[in-house]
Amino acid sequence: MADGVKGTEWTQARPRKPIEILIVDGNPADTRITIDAFRSAGGKSGLHCVHDGQEALLYVRNAGQYVDCPLPDMIFLDLTLPSVSGLEVLDAIKSTPELMHIPIVVASGSQNPEDVRAVYALNGNCFIRRPTELAQLVRFIETCYEFWNSVVTLSSNSGLDAANVAASCESTRA
């Protein structure tokens, strides 16, 4: 017992700090619900959204209109996206050394076990079957946010500047 604490400090979640979350979802209604759920979980700032796979890749590479955007601490990714699929986004990020540390939570309505296997084969951090009931979806996202924000220790993005990430991604694409 240190400083009057009764040995429970290790079981308590750490205080929340703001984290940067990139939500990648092609469905505007799902995006709105996801944003609201993250806000209800405590994510009042640091939420960024893109609506297709190509935008997601530009965002994490600090390219185009996303040149000054912060590198996300976590990505919440749908599989069904226009232009570049969620699996292609996952593969591109997890095969780029400067980005592979970013946890990617895949949320999909897919019931196909092949999708689940593909996500884990590409080093996705978890696969959540997106529930159809709003209250359950909100609980899932709140739990996800609590886990990634309070329980685990995320890798710091502070040593990565936008120019180095963008340059590295350019060489990865070549």
C-alpha positions as CSV (number, residue, x, y, z in Angstrom):
1,M,0.0,0.0,0.0
2,A,1.6,3.2,-1.2
3,D,0.4,6.7,-0.2
4,G,-2.8,5.3,1.3
5,V,-3.9,3.6,-1.9
6,K,-5.4,0.2,-1.2
7,G,-3.7,-1.7,-4.1
8,T,-6.4,-1.0,-6.7
9,E,-4.5,1.5,-8.8
10,W,-3.5,-1.2,-11.3
11,T,-7.1,-2.2,-12.0
12,Q,-8.3,1.4,-12.7
13,A,-8.1,2.7,-16.2
14,R,-5.7,5.5,-16.8
15,P,-7.2,9.0,-17.2
16,R,-8.3,9.7,-20.7
17,K,-6.3,12.0,-22.9
18,P,-7.4,13.3,-26.3
19,I,-6.6,10.9,-29.1
20,E,-6.8,11.5,-32.9
21,I,-9.3,9.2,-34.5
22,L,-9.8,8.8,-38.2
23,I,-13.3,7.4,-39.1
24,V,-13.4,6.0,-42.6
25,D,-16.9,5.2,-43.7
26,G,-18.7,5.6,-47.0
27,N,-22.1,5.7,-45.5
28,P,-23.0,9.2,-44.2
29,A,-25.7,7.9,-41.8
30,D,-23.2,5.4,-40.3
31,T,-20.6,8.1,-40.1
32,R,-22.9,10.4,-38.1
33,I,-23.9,7.6,-35.7
34,T,-20.2,6.7,-35.2
35,I,-19.2,10.3,-34.5
36,D,-22.1,10.7,-32.0
37,A,-21.0,7.4,-30.3
38,F,-17.4,8.5,-30.0
39,R,-18.5,11.8,-28.6
40,S,-20.7,10.1,-26.1
41,A,-17.8,8.0,-25.1
42,G,-15.7,11.1,-24.4
43,G,-14.1,11.8,-27.8
44,K,-15.1,15.5,-27.8
45,S,-12.2,16.5,-30.1
46,G,-9.8,14.8,-32.4
47,L,-12.4,13.1,-34.6
48,H,-11.7,13.2,-38.3
49,C,-13.8,11.7,-41.1
50,V,-13.2,10.6,-44.7
51,H,-15.7,8.9,-46.9
52,D,-13.7,6.7,-49.2
53,G,-10.5,4.6,-49.3
54,Q,-8.6,7.0,-51.5
55,E,-9.3,9.9,-49.1
56,A,-8.2,7.6,-46.1
57,L,-4.8,6.9,-47.8
58,L,-4.3,10.6,-48.6
59,Y,-5.1,11.5,-45.0
60,V,-2.6,9.1,-43.4
61,R,0.0,10.1,-46.0
62,N,-0.5,13.8,-45.3
63,A,-1.1,14.4,-49.0
64,G,-3.5,16.6,-51.0
65,Q,-6.0,18.5,-48.9
66,Y,-4.8,16.5,-45.8
67,V,-1.3,17.9,-45.8
68,D,-1.6,19.5,-42.4
69,C,-3.8,16.9,-40.7
70,P,-2.5,15.1,-37.6
71,L,-1.6,11.4,-38.0
72,P,-4.4,9.4,-36.3
73,D,-3.8,7.5,-33.1
74,M,-6.5,5.0,-34.2
75,I,-8.5,4.3,-37.3
76,F,-12.1,3.1,-37.3
77,L,-12.5,1.5,-40.8
78,D,-15.5,0.2,-42.7
79,L,-14.8,-2.5,-45.3
80,T,-17.3,-1.3,-47.9
81,L,-15.8,1.9,-49.3
82,P,-15.9,3.6,-52.7
83,S,-12.7,3.9,-54.8
84,V,-10.4,1.8,-52.6
85,S,-11.8,-1.0,-50.4
86,G,-11.3,-1.1,-46.7
87,L,-9.1,-4.2,-47.0
88,E,-6.9,-2.3,-49.5
89,V,-6.6,0.6,-47.1
90,L,-5.8,-1.8,-44.2
91,D,-3.1,-3.5,-46.3
92,A,-1.6,-0.2,-47.5
93,I,-1.3,1.2,-43.9
94,K,-0.1,-2.0,-42.3
95,S,2.6,-2.4,-45.0
96,T,4.0,1.1,-44.4
97,P,6.6,1.1,-41.6
98,E,5.8,4.7,-40.5
99,L,2.0,3.9,-40.3
100,M,1.8,0.3,-39.2
101,H,1.8,1.2,-35.5
102,I,-1.7,2.8,-35.9
103,P,-4.4,0.5,-34.5
104,I,-7.1,-0.2,-37.0
105,V,-10.5,-1.2,-35.8
106,V,-12.6,-2.7,-38.6
107,A,-16.3,-2.3,-38.2
108,S,-18.4,-4.1,-40.8
109,G,-21.9,-5.5,-41.2
110,S,-20.4,-8.5,-43.0
111,Q,-21.2,-11.9,-41.7
112,N,-18.6,-13.5,-44.0
113,P,-15.9,-15.4,-42.0
114,E,-13.5,-14.7,-44.9
115,D,-13.7,-11.0,-44.3
116,V,-12.8,-11.6,-40.6
117,R,-9.8,-13.8,-41.6
118,A,-8.7,-11.2,-44.2
119,V,-8.7,-8.4,-41.7
120,Y,-6.5,-10.4,-39.2
121,A,-4.3,-11.7,-42.0
122,L,-3.6,-8.0,-42.9
123,N,-2.8,-7.2,-39.3
124,G,-6.0,-5.4,-38.4
125,N,-6.2,-5.0,-34.7
126,C,-9.8,-6.1,-34.3
127,F,-13.0,-6.8,-36.3
128,I,-16.3,-5.7,-35.0
129,R,-19.5,-6.9,-36.6
130,R,-21.5,-3.6,-36.8
131,P,-24.8,-4.3,-34.9
132,T,-28.0,-3.2,-36.5
133,E,-29.4,-1.8,-33.2
134,L,-28.3,1.7,-32.5
135,A,-27.9,1.2,-28.7
136,Q,-25.7,-1.8,-29.2
137,L,-23.5,0.0,-31.8
138,V,-23.1,2.9,-29.3
139,R,-22.1,0.5,-26.6
140,F,-19.6,-1.2,-28.9
141,I,-18.0,2.1,-29.9
142,E,-17.9,3.3,-26.3
143,T,-16.1,0.1,-25.3
144,C,-13.7,0.4,-28.2
145,Y,-12.9,4.0,-27.3
146,E,-12.5,3.2,-23.6
147,F,-10.1,0.3,-24.5
148,W,-7.9,2.3,-27.0
149,N,-7.9,5.5,-25.0
150,S,-7.7,4.3,-21.4
151,V,-6.5,0.7,-21.2
152,V,-3.7,0.3,-23.8
153,T,-0.6,2.4,-24.4
154,L,-0.6,3.8,-27.9
155,S,2.5,4.5,-29.8
156,S,3.4,8.1,-29.9
157,N,3.1,9.9,-33.2
158,S,5.2,12.8,-31.9
159,G,8.4,11.6,-33.6
160,L,6.8,11.4,-37.0
161,D,6.4,14.5,-38.9
162,A,4.2,14.9,-41.9
163,A,7.1,15.3,-44.4
164,N,8.7,12.1,-43.3
165,V,5.4,10.1,-43.4
166,A,4.6,11.6,-46.9
167,A,8.1,10.8,-48.2
168,S,8.0,7.3,-46.9
169,C,4.6,6.7,-48.3
170,E,5.7,7.9,-51.7
171,S,8.5,5.4,-51.7
172,T,6.1,2.6,-50.6
173,R,3.7,3.4,-53.5
174,A,6.5,3.3,-56.1
